[in-house]
Amino acid sequence: MTYANTATGTFIARPNRFIAHVELNGETVVAHVKNTGRCKELLIPGVRVVLYKSDKSERKTLYDLIAVWKGKRLINMDSQVPNMVFKEYLQSGKHIDGITLIKPEMKYSNSRFDLYVEAGERKIYIEVKGVTLEENGVAMFPDAPTERGVKHLNELVECVNSGHEAWVVFVIQMKDVRYFTPNVKTHAAFGEALVAAERAGVKVLAFDCEVTEDSLKIGKPVEVRL
């Protein structure tokens, strides 16, 4: 996917989880932070960030903060796009052959999964998680406790028990990581649920991304260590 209108600025502060103050062309602007996670290791005063300028004049904030440099690594932190870029990846004919249907936001039981795919006799429910946390080349999820994430994993197991395929896909919104692992230090229950889901037949996948200031697309598969 691509962003139509981006600019580079300097991060100043994040007064709350929804907004950031950014220096842009010598002025301080307010930007909507498109990621409600903590991101404390990313949003440090003085780092370079990428803003997307909206064309919707009725918005309270004209800009969205979509990416940040962590050293020389550019990390996309737009939490709304991982499912979109994985859908684009599948639509390009990669990873699943013979797709006849891709439906976003598919309801199952008490959850709404990001994607539902049909390919021949296969019916696949897919939950996509965006990953922005990285330490020493290791990508991890989550960066904050997520009971909703545990619920999704448990209901993916229900999909498997009902005879369907179920996947959880971790879209790592950066390039060149060593491997992916659940962040058990932050939320042990999520790590336990992920291991249990994998043992029950849920497919656990991770991919890195090609990231530029104005684009994001799926890159290569990344090793998953549970």
Secondary structure, 3 states (H helix, E strand, C coil): CECCCEEEEEEEEEEECCEEEEEECCEEEEEEECCCCCCCCCCCCCCEEEEEECCCCCCCCCEEEEEEEECCEEEECCCCCHHHHHHHHHHCCCCCCCEEEEEEEEEECCEEEEEEEEECCEEEEEEEEEECEEECCEEEECCCCCHHHHHHHHHHHHHHHCCCEEEEEEEECCCCCCEEEECCCCCHHHHHHHHHHHHHCCEEEEEEEEEECCEEEEEEECCECC
